Amino acid sequence: MAESRGMMNLLRRLVIRIGGILLFVVSSVLKAVLWPFKQVYRGVCLVGKGIWWVIRFIGRAIMSFVRGIWWVIRYIGRVIMSFVRGVIATPGAIYRTPMRMYRRAAVWRNWILAKVAYLQEESGKWRALFTTLKLPYSMLRACGLNPQAAVGILVAGSTVGGGVIVNETVLADRSFKRGDAGVYAAPLDAPSAALEEMLAFRKDNKNDNTLRIVLGVVPVREIKIENVSVGTVYTGGSIPSSAHTSASGTAASSTAVLIGGTVIGGGTSTYLEIGEMLLEKSRCSYLYFDNTTAHTINVIGNASDGQSINVTPGTSRMRAIGGGHHQAEALSTSGGSYDRIHIDAPTTAVNGKIGSLILSNLYTEGGACVFDRMKIGTLTIELNEVGIGDGFGTKEFKIHQSVTAANWNVSDNVEVTIGTPTETLTNN
């Protein structure tokens, strides 16, 4: 039994080994037979993968191209739609723009008005303060003292100096603003006793009723003379000896109004330098302008019994007069009767300077209105009447060729018969 079992085990082992050899042989033969087919299969798979990658690349390229075309079309569409929206919105924007501008302007307007209201409120406070501070002077005036005595008491007899002098009829409690006579130191409205004593006011001719402003080194911000009668137009009026002949040759035997620089023998002649000058609504027997340069001259709406207006081009600059803190303030008078008005600069080499000179409603007779030797920024001569009724052959209104300007505006000036005033006025 033992031997038979050994034989069986041996036989089993032999069969297993023979089967393993046969399996190896068969598998080797199959591998050898199938290897070409395997290589062919791998080649086919590689070719298939290559074809797939080519197809996928081409597909992706086509999709990218299509997407690019789509993006271009969409961008063009958006541009077109934006343009269409802009065209559609333009009328509405144009319609709404004025309201938007108005609202913005209203914001700035309200801001400015608030500032103006604040400044007005502050100005009222300061005005009340200064009114309180000047109560001592007002009380002295209420007690019957004249302005000089009141000021003398308050400042221990001192007198304020200035650069503007006015000569007129001497009256009690005089005031430049009221048209009274005296020697005035700008900006004070009351006469300066010291200046009157220094200049011997009306010492040589006590009947002289000339309004004279003598300009020196101190500029004057504004001089305004309006609503006055000059010369022989009122009862008792007379024109002092006042002949004037300009350097250009225009001669006047007498002058009711003489304004300008001074020809100084043995010295340096002077001019009046004026920022803006206005002569309006006035009546003159003769009206002469000589030796004047201006940047702009406006001659508008004047009527005269004969006129000669020479429009001579020039190169004069624009002009303004300043004097800072130390300049004289405004001298202004409305109403009054004078023998003569005279504004000049008699000090050698010292030109008189005026920021603004306004002459309105001067009613004159018996002499010429002469303006000579001036340098002006803007000169306006408008709505004046000139003449003595001797016909158009004699030119009562003359702007001499020595008057030059960079800009001229001459319009609506006519020649009509104008005689001297027939009435003689009486002061009340």
RODO-236989 format. One line per field, with one value per residue (C-alpha): residue in three letters; residue number from 1; x, y, z. Coordinates in nm, 4 decimals. Layout:
aa = ALA ...
i = NUM ...
xx = X ...
yy = Y ...
zz = Z ...
//
This chain:
aa = MET ALA GLU SER ARG GLY MET MET ASN LEU LEU ARG ARG LEU VAL ILE ARG ILE GLY GLY ILE LEU LEU PHE VAL VAL SER SER VAL LEU LYS ALA VAL LEU TRP PRO PHE LYS GLN VAL TYR ARG GLY VAL CYS LEU VAL GLY LYS GLY ILE TRP TRP VAL ILE ARG PHE ILE GLY ARG ALA ILE MET SER PHE VAL ARG GLY ILE TRP TRP VAL ILE ARG TYR ILE GLY ARG VAL ILE MET SER PHE VAL ARG GLY VAL ILE ALA THR PRO GLY ALA ILE TYR ARG THR PRO MET ARG MET TYR ARG ARG ALA ALA VAL TRP ARG ASN TRP ILE LEU ALA LYS VAL ALA TYR LEU GLN GLU GLU SER GLY LYS TRP ARG ALA LEU PHE THR THR LEU LYS LEU PRO TYR SER MET LEU ARG ALA CYS GLY LEU ASN PRO GLN ALA ALA VAL GLY ILE LEU VAL ALA GLY SER THR VAL GLY GLY GLY VAL ILE VAL ASN GLU THR VAL LEU ALA ASP ARG SER PHE LYS ARG GLY ASP ALA GLY VAL TYR ALA ALA PRO LEU ASP ALA PRO SER ALA ALA LEU GLU GLU MET LEU ALA PHE ARG LYS ASP ASN LYS ASN ASP ASN THR LEU ARG ILE VAL LEU GLY VAL VAL PRO VAL ARG GLU ILE LYS ILE GLU ASN VAL SER VAL GLY THR VAL TYR THR GLY GLY SER ILE PRO SER SER ALA HIS THR SER ALA SER GLY THR ALA ALA SER SER THR ALA VAL LEU ILE GLY GLY THR VAL ILE GLY GLY GLY THR SER THR TYR LEU GLU ILE GLY GLU MET LEU LEU GLU LYS SER ARG CYS SER TYR LEU TYR PHE ASP ASN THR THR ALA HIS THR ILE ASN VAL ILE GLY ASN ALA SER ASP GLY GLN SER ILE ASN VAL THR PRO GLY THR SER ARG MET ARG ALA ILE GLY GLY GLY HIS HIS GLN ALA GLU ALA LEU SER THR SER GLY GLY SER TYR ASP ARG ILE HIS ILE ASP ALA PRO THR THR ALA VAL ASN GLY LYS ILE GLY SER LEU ILE LEU SER ASN LEU TYR THR GLU GLY GLY ALA CYS VAL PHE ASP ARG MET LYS ILE GLY THR LEU THR ILE GLU LEU ASN GLU VAL GLY ILE GLY ASP GLY PHE GLY THR LYS GLU PHE LYS ILE HIS GLN SER VAL THR ALA ALA ASN TRP ASN VAL SER ASP ASN VAL GLU VAL THR ILE GLY THR PRO THR GLU THR LEU THR ASN ASN
i = 1 2 3 4 5 6 7 8 9 10 11 12 13 14 15 16 17 18 19 20 21 22 23 24 25 26 27 28 29 30 31 32 33 34 35 36 37 38 39 40 41 42 43 44 45 46 47 48 49 50 51 52 53 54 55 56 57 58 59 60 61 62 63 64 65 66 67 68 69 70 71 72 73 74 75 76 77 78 79 80 81 82 83 84 85 86 87 88 89 90 91 92 93 94 95 96 97 98 99 100 101 102 103 104 105 106 107 108 109 110 111 112 113 114 115 116 117 118 119 120 121 122 123 124 125 126 127 128 129 130 131 132 133 134 135 136 137 138 139 140 141 142 143 144 145 146 147 148 149 150 151 152 153 154 155 156 157 158 159 160 161 162 163 164 165 166 167 168 169 170 171 172 173 174 175 176 177 178 179 180 181 182 183 184 185 186 187 188 189 190 191 192 193 194 195 196 197 198 199 200 201 202 203 204 205 206 207 208 209 210 211 212 213 214 215 216 217 218 219 220 221 222 223 224 225 226 227 228 229 230 231 232 233 234 235 236 237 238 239 240 241 242 243 244 245 246 247 248 249 250 251 252 253 254 255 256 257 258 259 260 261 262 263 264 265 266 267 268 269 270 271 272 273 274 275 276 277 278 279 280 281 282 283 284 285 286 287 288 289 290 291 292 293 294 295 296 297 298 299 300 301 302 303 304 305 306 307 308 309 310 311 312 313 314 315 316 317 318 319 320 321 322 323 324 325 326 327 328 329 330 331 332 333 334 335 336 337 338 339 340 341 342 343 344 345 346 347 348 349 350 351 352 353 354 355 356 357 358 359 360 361 362 363 364 365 366 367 368 369 370 371 372 373 374 375 376 377 378 379 380 381 382 383 384 385 386 387 388 389 390 391 392 393 394 395 396 397 398 399 400 401 402 403 404 405 406 407 408 409 410 411 412 413 414 415 416 417 418 419 420 421 422 423 424 425 426 427 428
xx = 0.0000 0.2854 0.4524 0.1321 0.0863 0.4407 0.3859 0.0697 0.2414 0.5265 0.2848 0.0912 0.4046 0.5117 0.1773 0.1913 0.5403 0.4505 0.1361 0.3419 0.5902 0.3094 0.1413 0.4689 0.5236 0.1672 0.1829 0.5177 0.3847 0.0749 0.2854 0.5064 0.2060 0.0075 0.2962 0.2639 -0.1083 -0.0399 0.1995 -0.0520 -0.3172 -0.0895 -0.0126 -0.3814 -0.4466 -0.1694 -0.3033 -0.6536 -0.5322 -0.3468 -0.6541 -0.8617 -0.6150 -0.6139 -0.9947 -1.0155 -0.7581 -0.9424 -1.2689 -1.1206 -0.9751 -1.3114 -1.4855 -1.2281 -1.2776 -1.6534 -1.6228 -1.3946 -1.6455 -1.9223 -1.7275 -1.6575 -2.0243 -2.1304 -1.8781 -1.9958 -2.3515 -2.2722 -2.1014 -2.4018 -2.6398 -2.4321 -2.4395 -2.8145 -2.8675 -2.6541 -2.8567 -3.1803 -3.0573 -2.9176 -3.2488 -3.3303 -2.9849 -3.0196 -3.3638 -3.2407 -2.9108 -3.0580 -3.2258 -2.9078 -2.7079 -2.9697 -2.9605 -2.5813 -2.5936 -2.8597 -2.6258 -2.3507 -2.6061 -2.7348 -2.3781 -2.2907 -2.6139 -2.5449 -2.1998 -2.3475 -2.6094 -2.3366 -2.1235 -2.4217 -2.4934 -2.1305 -2.1303 -2.4335 -2.2561 -1.9467 -2.1647 -2.3361 -1.9948 -1.8603 -2.1839 -2.1326 -1.7677 -1.8534 -2.1146 -1.8751 -1.8348 -2.2115 -2.2801 -2.0357 -2.2024 -2.5438 -2.4163 -2.3674 -1.9954 -1.8872 -1.7020 -1.3566 -1.4105 -1.5540 -1.2648 -1.0171 -1.1503 -1.1437 -0.7919 -0.6415 -0.6317 -0.4628 -0.5579 -0.5572 -0.3656 -0.4357 -0.3750 -0.6986 -0.7943 -1.1307 -1.1984 -1.5594 -1.7740 -1.7006 -2.0077 -2.0671 -2.0719 -1.9493 -1.9524 -1.8169 -2.1063 -2.3537 -2.1594 -2.0213 -1.6940 -1.3645 -1.0309 -1.0904 -0.8463 -0.9746 -1.1470 -1.2868 -1.6117 -1.5405 -1.2881 -0.9345 -0.8604 -0.4856 -0.4987 -0.7197 -0.4697 -0.1745 -0.3315 -0.4810 -0.8201 -1.0038 -0.7692 -0.7106 -1.0622 -1.3344 -1.6053 -1.4445 -1.6892 -1.4671 -1.4758 -1.1135 -0.9546 -0.5757 -0.4236 -0.0835 0.1004 -0.1976 -0.4303 -0.8057 -1.0287 -1.3250 -1.4334 -1.8009 -1.9629 -2.3239 -2.6323 -2.4460 -2.4861 -2.1695 -2.0885 -2.3462 -2.6381 -2.7585 -2.8256 -2.5094 -2.2838 -1.9716 -1.6689 -1.3278 -1.0445 -0.9730 -0.8503 -0.6893 -0.4963 -0.3919 -0.0621 -0.2517 -0.3793 -0.7415 -0.8122 -1.0906 -1.1265 -1.2866 -1.3500 -1.6499 -1.4960 -1.1216 -0.9936 -0.6497 -0.2777 -0.0731 0.1894 0.4646 0.7201 1.0718 0.9548 0.8065 0.4507 0.1911 -0.1030 -0.4106 -0.4039 -0.7591 -0.8800 -1.2341 -1.3885 -1.7552 -1.8970 -2.2704 -2.5972 -2.4194 -2.4741 -2.1732 -2.1355 -1.8166 -1.6709 -1.3029 -1.0800 -0.7058 -0.3744 -0.5334 -0.4470 -0.6879 -0.7252 -1.0976 -1.3054 -1.6851 -1.8542 -2.2252 -2.5483 -2.4118 -2.5956 -2.4082 -2.4407 -2.1505 -1.9017 -1.5586 -1.4664 -1.1210 -1.0893 -0.7125 -0.5743 -0.3336 -0.1598 -0.2418 -0.2637 -0.5502 -0.5262 -0.6402 -0.5412 -0.4649 -0.3274 -0.3737 -0.4512 -0.3113 -0.5150 -0.7850 -1.1394 -1.4243 -1.5065 -1.8681 -2.1022 -2.4492 -2.5995 -2.4436 -2.3757 -2.0216 -1.8499 -1.6099 -1.4944 -1.1207 -0.9339 -0.5580 -0.2149 0.0008 0.3047 0.5946 0.6593 0.3680 0.0766 -0.2656 -0.4258 -0.7976 -0.9486 -1.2881 -1.3975 -1.7724 -1.9179 -2.2940 -2.5552 -2.3221 -2.5336 -2.2898 -2.2951 -2.0516 -1.7371 -1.6012 -1.5752 -1.2111 -1.0386 -0.6648 -0.3532 -0.5063 -0.4124 -0.7244 -0.8161 -1.1768 -1.3300 -1.7058 -1.8700 -2.2425 -2.5769 -2.4329 -2.5601 -2.3144 -2.3687 -2.4287 -2.6633 -2.4215 -2.4688 -2.2955 -1.9985 -1.8454 -1.7547 -1.8524 -1.7848 -1.4255 -1.2206 -0.8799 -0.6521 -0.4140 -0.6657 -0.5761 -0.7201 -0.6597 -1.0382 -1.2988 -1.6764 -1.8424 -2.2165 -2.5414 -2.3783 -2.5842 -2.5613 -2.8693 -2.9354 -2.8613 -2.8444 -2.7388 -2.9840 -3.2581 -3.3431 -3.1419 -3.1719 -3.1972 -3.0575 -3.3083
yy = 0.0000 0.2216 0.1457 0.2083 0.5445 0.6440 0.5474 0.7518 1.0574 1.0132 0.9720 1.2849 1.4901 1.3658 1.4586 1.8022 1.8645 1.7374 1.9565 2.2584 2.1887 2.1535 2.4716 2.6629 2.5248 2.6103 2.9583 3.0237 2.9083 3.1264 3.4263 3.3723 3.3308 3.6192 3.8747 4.0139 4.0551 4.2314 4.4725 4.5370 4.6044 4.8487 5.0288 5.0500 5.1907 5.4484 5.5519 5.5738 5.7898 6.0175 6.0485 6.1310 6.3961 6.5462 6.5432 6.6973 6.9682 7.0524 7.0620 7.2883 7.5162 7.5332 7.6113 7.8793 8.0376 8.0255 8.1758 8.4534 8.5353 8.5353 8.7715 9.0056 9.0031 9.0602 9.3482 9.5139 9.4664 9.6259 9.9204 9.9651 9.9407 10.1932 10.4333 10.3834 10.4390 10.7559 10.8837 10.8042 10.9605 11.2808 11.4699 11.3870 11.4984 11.8216 11.8721 11.8058 12.0013 12.3504 12.2255 12.0564 12.3719 12.5797 12.3533 12.3749 12.7516 12.7741 12.5965 12.8538 13.1364 13.0307 13.0024 13.3524 13.5016 13.3435 13.5058 13.8387 13.8215 13.7452 14.0369 14.2713 14.1639 14.2218 14.5562 14.6643 14.5724 14.7721 15.0660 15.0629 15.0516 15.3515 15.5408 15.4862 15.5926 15.9213 16.0174 16.2726 16.4559 16.4465 16.5823 16.8721 16.9537 16.9391 17.1925 17.4427 17.3986 17.4018 17.0987 17.2602 17.3457 17.0022 16.8231 17.0623 16.9809 16.6072 16.5940 16.8734 17.1294 16.9077 16.9246 16.6365 16.7089 16.5858 16.6344 16.7890 17.1577 17.3124 17.6884 17.8157 18.0704 18.0769 17.9909 17.8782 17.5069 17.4425 17.1051 16.9884 16.7484 17.0381 17.2461 17.4938 17.6769 17.6128 17.4359 17.0664 16.7918 16.4620 16.2621 16.5084 16.6741 16.9843 17.2518 17.2487 17.5734 17.5112 17.4709 17.7782 17.9855 17.8411 17.9094 18.2490 18.1330 18.4141 18.6688 18.8550 18.8301 18.7897 18.7741 18.4764 18.1864 17.9439 17.5752 17.4670 17.1330 17.1375 16.7918 16.6949 16.3748 16.2130 16.0275 16.0782 15.7732 15.9654 16.3204 16.3670 16.7007 16.6996 16.9214 17.2544 17.5933 17.7652 18.1070 18.3689 18.1262 18.2395 18.5864 18.7462 18.4949 18.6060 18.4366 18.5549 18.6289 18.2797 18.2795 17.9543 17.8571 17.4943 17.3819 17.2644 17.6179 17.5986 17.9282 18.0239 18.3849 18.2635 17.9248 17.8254 17.4807 17.4160 17.0680 16.9357 16.9522 17.2696 17.4132 17.5285 17.7745 17.6949 17.3628 17.0296 17.0576 16.8249 16.6101 16.4773 16.0971 15.9587 15.5992 15.6706 16.0026 16.0720 16.3999 16.3667 16.5595 16.8937 17.2286 17.4283 17.7278 17.5709 17.2261 17.1677 16.8618 16.8992 16.7200 16.4098 16.0421 15.7630 15.3917 15.4183 15.7238 15.7060 16.0072 15.9283 16.1214 16.4771 16.7685 17.0838 17.4004 17.2889 17.0142 16.8899 16.5448 16.4271 16.0503 16.0181 15.6686 15.6205 15.3530 15.4603 15.1798 15.0853 15.2874 15.2639 15.4826 15.3352 15.4805 15.2148 15.3078 15.6596 15.7791 16.0424 15.9111 16.0328 16.4033 16.4292 16.7259 16.7634 17.1068 17.4516 17.7672 17.8661 18.1289 17.8673 17.5054 17.4467 17.1178 17.1192 16.9988 17.3134 17.1592 17.1085 16.7464 16.6189 16.4787 16.4844 16.1414 16.0618 15.7141 15.8258 16.1754 16.2173 16.5443 16.5252 16.7925 17.0942 17.3896 17.6569 17.9873 18.2654 18.0602 17.7443 17.3982 17.3106 16.9762 16.9795 16.7736 16.4505 16.0814 15.8682 15.5009 15.5381 15.8728 15.8947 16.2086 16.1561 16.3357 16.6875 17.0068 17.2633 17.5897 17.9644 17.9751 18.1221 17.8550 17.5351 17.7142 17.7750 17.4519 17.4924 17.1253 17.0311 16.7212 16.8278 16.5976 16.6098 16.3806 16.0157 15.6821 15.3139 15.2579 15.5069 15.4746 15.7743 15.7538 15.9525 16.2966 16.5589 16.9228 17.1207 17.4862 17.5435 17.8900 18.0189 17.9669 18.2308 18.2114 18.3601 18.1471 18.2846 18.0976 18.0332
zz = 0.0000 0.0772 -0.2483 -0.4435 -0.2732 -0.3641 -0.7217 -0.7299 -0.5882 -0.8326 -1.1193 -1.0056 -0.9869 -1.3282 -1.4769 -1.3152 -1.4524 -1.7976 -1.7899 -1.6846 -1.9680 -2.2155 -2.0859 -2.1192 -2.4696 -2.5745 -2.4233 -2.5868 -2.9197 -2.8788 -2.7829 -3.0837 -3.3091 -3.1652 -3.1297 -3.4873 -3.4350 -3.1044 -3.2730 -3.5484 -3.2815 -3.1002 -3.4288 -3.5092 -3.1584 -3.1975 -3.5383 -3.3910 -3.1079 -3.3521 -3.5697 -3.2580 -3.1470 -3.4979 -3.5082 -3.1589 -3.2488 -3.5687 -3.3741 -3.1107 -3.3793 -3.5529 -3.2208 -3.1377 -3.4793 -3.4377 -3.0888 -3.2285 -3.4999 -3.2381 -3.0108 -3.3032 -3.4019 -3.0409 -2.9971 -3.3185 -3.1996 -2.8640 -3.0388 -3.2655 -2.9697 -2.7707 -3.0641 -3.1046 -2.7299 -2.7514 -3.0459 -2.8643 -2.5372 -2.6969 -2.7243 -2.3646 -2.2496 -2.4453 -2.2932 -1.9384 -1.9653 -1.8959 -1.5805 -1.4619 -1.5323 -1.3553 -1.0483 -1.0340 -1.0840 -0.8132 -0.5715 -0.6394 -0.6308 -0.2924 -0.1621 -0.2860 -0.1514 0.1860 0.1886 0.0788 0.3523 0.6044 0.4826 0.4940 0.8483 0.9471 0.7663 0.9658 1.2873 1.1907 1.0830 1.4202 1.5899 1.3963 1.4535 1.8248 1.8038 1.6317 1.8937 2.0587 1.7266 1.6650 2.0135 1.9588 1.6266 1.7974 2.0485 1.7667 1.6940 1.3317 1.1895 1.2248 1.5913 1.6689 1.4992 1.6623 2.0103 1.9476 1.8003 2.0145 1.7382 1.4753 1.1072 0.8596 0.5373 0.1858 -0.1829 -0.3141 -0.2736 -0.3622 -0.3777 -0.3635 -0.1794 0.1968 0.4056 0.7632 0.8278 0.4790 0.3082 -0.0253 -0.0612 -0.0296 -0.2823 -0.0290 -0.0721 0.1003 0.0824 0.1302 0.2335 0.0985 0.2248 0.4835 0.3804 0.5949 0.4874 0.6298 0.8156 0.7906 0.4129 0.3716 0.5692 0.3774 0.0362 0.1339 0.0113 -0.1756 -0.0214 -0.3477 -0.4885 -0.2287 -0.4958 -0.6688 -0.6790 -0.8673 -0.7871 -0.8169 -0.7449 -0.7348 -0.7683 -0.6329 -0.5515 -0.3750 -0.6172 -0.5789 -0.6125 -0.7581 -0.8304 -0.9114 -0.9931 -1.1065 -1.1333 -1.1164 -1.2909 -1.4115 -1.5555 -1.6478 -1.6602 -1.3153 -1.1768 -1.0430 -1.2132 -1.3987 -1.5469 -1.4195 -1.6597 -1.7859 -2.1455 -2.2533 -2.5658 -2.6029 -2.7512 -3.0597 -3.1189 -3.0022 -2.8263 -2.5860 -2.4719 -2.1479 -1.9904 -1.7844 -1.7365 -1.7634 -1.6820 -1.7638 -1.7024 -1.6877 -1.9208 -1.6843 -1.8144 -1.6948 -1.5527 -1.6542 -1.7805 -1.6339 -1.7373 -1.5683 -1.5560 -1.5363 -1.5294 -1.6514 -1.7457 -1.8213 -1.9538 -2.0013 -2.0244 -2.0062 -2.1790 -2.3072 -2.5337 -2.6721 -2.6080 -2.6920 -2.6448 -2.7113 -2.6470 -2.5010 -2.5387 -2.4452 -2.4924 -2.5753 -2.6669 -2.6971 -2.8588 -2.8651 -2.9071 -2.8855 -3.0487 -3.1475 -3.3506 -3.5723 -3.4897 -3.5939 -3.4628 -3.5704 -3.5244 -3.4901 -3.4220 -3.1340 -2.9287 -2.5742 -2.3196 -2.0918 -1.7712 -1.4106 -1.1139 -0.7745 -0.4559 -0.1950 0.1630 0.1300 -0.1671 -0.1195 -0.1128 -0.3294 -0.3602 -0.4668 -0.4920 -0.6384 -0.6887 -0.6659 -0.8672 -0.9637 -1.1734 -1.3037 -1.2577 -1.2752 -1.2145 -1.2776 -1.1652 -1.1280 -0.9553 -1.1968 -1.2976 -1.0816 -1.2802 -1.1168 -1.0852 -1.0665 -1.0659 -1.1956 -1.3067 -1.3546 -1.4857 -1.5262 -1.5970 -1.6018 -1.7206 -1.8403 -2.0276 -2.1070 -2.1651 -2.3232 -2.1686 -2.2349 -2.1709 -2.2383 -2.1596 -2.0301 -2.0369 -2.0004 -1.9982 -2.1178 -2.2163 -2.2750 -2.4169 -2.4559 -2.4709 -2.4456 -2.6138 -2.7494 -2.9346 -2.9369 -3.2373 -3.4950 -3.7642 -3.8646 -4.0203 -3.6782 -3.5033 -3.1399 -3.0658 -3.1536 -3.0931 -3.2229 -3.4194 -3.1216 -2.9452 -3.0165 -2.9105 -2.9805 -3.0016 -3.1251 -3.1023 -3.2681 -3.3389 -3.3452 -3.3171 -3.5018 -3.5988 -3.4992 -3.4280 -3.0591 -2.9091 -2.5719 -2.2841 -2.2983 -1.9302 -1.6459 -1.3347 -0.9835 -0.6869 -0.4113
//
